[in-house]
Amino acid sequence: MVAAERAGMSQVELDAADCVIDLDADQASCPACMGTIPKGSVMCPECGLRIG
């Protein structure tokens, strides 16, 4: 993410943007809502964040 895209983002948003999700793990945590994302999902089932 370039500096211009990061301008105006809160620390929480910056932390989420820097998060890496292992899509091969049995489950992962959503960087937006911290919900559980099952393996093979392309969206968080709790908040709808697109991850894949």
Buried (B, 14 or more C-beta within 10 A) or exposed (E): EEEEEEEEEEEEEEEBEEEEBEEEEEEBBBBBBEEEBEEEBEEBEEEEBEBE
